[in-house]
Amino acid sequence: MLEFIKKVPLFSQLNPDQLNALAQICTRRSYKGNTILFAEKESGSVFYMVLSGSVKIYTTSITGEEKILSICKAGESFGELSLIDGKPRSASAQTLEDCVLLTLTGPNFLELLRNHFDITIGIMQELSNRLRDTNQHVFDLTFLDARTRVIKSLITMANKHGLRSGNIITIKLVLNFDEISQLAGVQKTTLMQVIRDLEEKQILTISPSDFKLDLVKLR
């Protein structure tokens, strides 16, 4: 358990005694891909940290249309809002692939924040980053055209989840085209038009397991 906890940046400042104490109140769980961890408007009782795999955080409209808000990868956390303010879940969470997650119950999570100021600051920084991301997303939807939003979403995914080798960034394609269109805030037909154009210009190369961005040609 300690080896897993050490991989979570939120706990990187804890000493061995603190890590041991944390391990006593955490639970390591494995989930298959496409498992719904919690649904929007449910009461929240668990805080999650991703040890391996990826999880999408999304909302659903009254017509059933999904909008992906973020993708959480190894070292990232989610599910704290409901535990802090006591209100229902503001979004749903679903695994995109087989995952190993570390979980904390609501009471243990709040006790952790009370006892460890470094972790409290880490949570505050994470919430601040999400607010900035939300503000930027609103700006993009308001002022950027669909093509620019698609390209910016691909670049954001590359920066956050990609592995760079020279001028090429490789990203595991855990999202399908429907999900990428949700993330970019465009129709799937628009997404496919942009992708075909990027492929023709050899800026983007797609395989069954990943996609690659050529930074030189992207300029």
C-alpha positions as a printed Julia matrix, in Angstrom:
219×3 Matrix{Float64}:
   0.0    0.0     0.0
   2.79   2.46    0.89
   4.39   2.08   -2.53
   1.1    3.04   -4.17
   0.46   6.0    -1.85
   3.94   7.42   -2.51
   3.03   7.73   -6.2
   0.24  10.21   -5.43
   1.68  13.78   -5.55
  -0.88  14.94   -2.99
   0.93  12.85   -0.36
   4.51  13.43   -1.51
   5.33  15.64    1.51
   4.27  13.12    4.15
   6.91  11.48    6.32
   7.02   7.66    6.8
   4.92   7.77    9.99
   2.26   9.87    8.29
   2.26   7.57    5.26
   1.79   4.56    7.52
  -1.12   6.27    9.28
  -2.67   7.1     5.91
  -2.27   3.53    4.69
  -4.34   2.36    7.66
  -7.38   4.34    6.55
  -7.1    3.91    2.76
  -8.51   1.08    0.69
  -6.94  -0.09   -2.58
  -9.53  -1.22   -5.11
  -9.37  -2.52   -8.67
 -12.07  -1.66  -11.21
 -12.76  -2.89  -14.72
 -13.04  -0.42  -17.59
 -16.41   1.35  -18.05
 -17.31   1.0   -14.37
 -19.44   3.88  -13.05
 -17.92   4.92   -9.72
 -20.63   7.41   -8.84
 -23.41   9.3   -10.59
 -24.29  12.96  -10.73
 -26.67  14.1    -7.95
 -25.88  11.11   -5.74
 -24.74  11.79   -2.2
 -20.96  11.64   -1.94
 -19.16   9.53    0.64
 -15.8    8.56   -0.92
 -12.66  10.4    -2.1
 -10.68   8.74   -4.93
  -7.03   8.78   -6.02
  -5.91   7.16   -9.27
  -2.96   4.8    -8.93
  -3.19   3.39  -12.47
  -5.58   3.71  -15.41
  -7.82   6.66  -16.19
 -11.24   7.98  -15.14
 -13.52  10.42  -16.92
 -15.5   13.02  -15.01
 -18.63  14.07  -16.88
 -22.13  15.51  -16.69
 -25.26  14.38  -18.51
 -28.01  16.59  -19.96
 -31.73  15.85  -19.6
 -31.62  14.4   -23.13
 -28.85  11.98  -22.14
 -26.01  13.82  -23.9
 -22.68  13.62  -22.08
 -20.14  16.38  -21.57
 -16.68  15.33  -20.37
 -15.24  17.78  -17.86
 -11.85  16.18  -17.26
  -9.77  13.01  -17.44
  -7.99  11.85  -14.28
  -4.81   9.8   -14.69
  -2.32   8.25  -12.27
  -1.51  10.56   -9.34
  -4.69  12.63   -9.72
  -7.69  12.71   -7.4
 -11.41  13.43   -7.55
 -14.62  13.25   -5.56
 -13.73  15.74   -2.82
 -16.39  18.42   -3.47
 -19.32  16.51   -2.0
 -17.25  15.58    1.04
 -16.3   19.21    1.68
 -19.66  20.95    1.13
 -22.02  18.03    1.92
 -23.97  18.52   -1.33
 -24.75  15.84   -3.97
 -22.18  14.9    -6.6
 -21.81  17.66   -9.22
 -20.72  15.16  -11.9
 -20.4   11.46  -12.63
 -17.21   9.38  -12.72
 -16.52   6.34  -14.91
 -13.36   4.31  -15.53
 -12.08   4.47  -19.12
  -9.92   1.35  -18.69
  -8.97  -1.1   -15.96
  -7.99   1.01  -12.94
  -6.47   0.72   -9.5
  -7.84   3.4    -7.18
  -7.13   4.4    -3.63
 -10.27   5.36   -1.68
 -10.94   7.26    1.53
 -14.29   7.52    3.28
 -15.73  10.98    3.91
 -14.99  11.11    7.67
 -11.43   9.86    7.17
 -10.86  12.36    4.35
 -11.99  15.32    6.46
  -9.91  14.12    9.41
  -6.91  13.89    7.09
  -7.41  17.53    6.03
  -7.71  18.65    9.66
  -4.49  16.9    10.66
  -2.27  17.6     7.64
  -2.1   21.17    6.4
   0.11  20.23    3.41
  -2.63  17.96    2.08
  -5.26  20.67    2.68
  -3.14  23.12    0.65
  -2.79  20.48   -2.09
  -6.57  20.07   -2.28
  -7.03  23.86   -2.4
  -4.49  24.11   -5.23
  -6.25  21.34   -7.14
  -9.64  23.05   -6.76
  -8.11  26.34   -7.87
  -6.64  24.66  -10.97
 -10.03  23.19  -11.83
 -11.69  26.6   -11.48
  -9.1   28.12  -13.82
  -9.66  25.27  -16.29
 -13.42  25.87  -16.14
 -12.97  29.6   -16.75
 -10.7   28.84  -19.72
 -13.2   26.34  -21.1
 -16.0   28.9   -20.93
 -13.75  31.36  -22.79
 -12.96  28.75  -25.45
 -16.63  27.9   -26.02
 -17.48  31.59  -26.26
 -14.67  32.91  -28.44
 -12.93  30.05  -30.28
 -14.21  28.38  -33.45
 -14.81  24.62  -33.52
 -11.58  23.77  -35.39
  -9.45  25.7   -32.9
 -11.23  24.03  -29.97
 -10.47  20.57  -31.37
  -6.8   21.37  -31.92
  -6.52  22.97  -28.48
  -8.12  19.91  -26.84
  -5.63  17.59  -28.57
  -2.72  19.79  -27.47
  -4.06  19.89  -23.89
  -4.31  16.09  -23.81
  -0.79  15.85  -25.24
   0.62  18.23  -22.62
  -1.15  16.49  -19.75
  -0.98  12.83  -20.73
   1.47  12.54  -23.61
   4.98  11.1   -23.82
   7.37  13.22  -25.86
  10.17  11.86  -28.04
  11.83  14.62  -30.05
   9.12  16.5   -31.92
   6.53  13.71  -31.53
   4.11  13.43  -28.62
   2.38  10.06  -28.21
  -0.88   9.73  -26.29
  -2.66   6.5   -25.46
  -6.09   6.75  -27.07
  -8.28   5.91  -24.04
 -11.01   8.19  -25.41
 -13.15   7.35  -28.42
 -14.13  10.0   -30.96
 -17.49  10.64  -29.27
 -15.68  11.39  -26.01
 -13.06  13.6   -27.66
 -15.85  15.63  -29.32
 -17.49  16.04  -25.89
 -14.2   17.22  -24.42
 -13.72  19.76  -27.21
 -17.35  20.89  -27.13
 -18.0   20.19  -30.83
 -20.19  17.9   -32.9
 -18.62  14.56  -33.86
 -18.9   15.41  -37.58
 -16.85  18.57  -36.98
 -14.28  16.62  -35.0
 -13.86  14.08  -37.79
 -13.43  16.83  -40.39
 -10.64  18.41  -38.35
  -8.97  15.05  -37.68
  -9.03  14.11  -41.38
  -7.44  17.46  -42.23
  -4.72  16.98  -39.57
  -4.04  13.46  -40.86
  -3.75  14.66  -44.46
  -1.19  17.26  -43.36
   0.61  14.54  -41.34
   0.21  16.57  -38.17
  -1.78  13.78  -36.52
  -1.26  10.02  -36.84
  -3.85   7.68  -35.36
  -3.41   3.97  -34.59
  -5.7    1.55  -32.73
  -3.83   2.15  -29.45
  -2.69   5.79  -29.56
  -2.32   8.96  -31.55
   0.77  11.03  -32.29
   1.14  14.79  -32.73
   4.0   16.22  -34.79
   4.89  19.48  -33.05
   6.95  20.82  -35.95
   4.16  20.35  -38.5
   1.61  21.63  -36.0
   3.31  25.03  -36.05
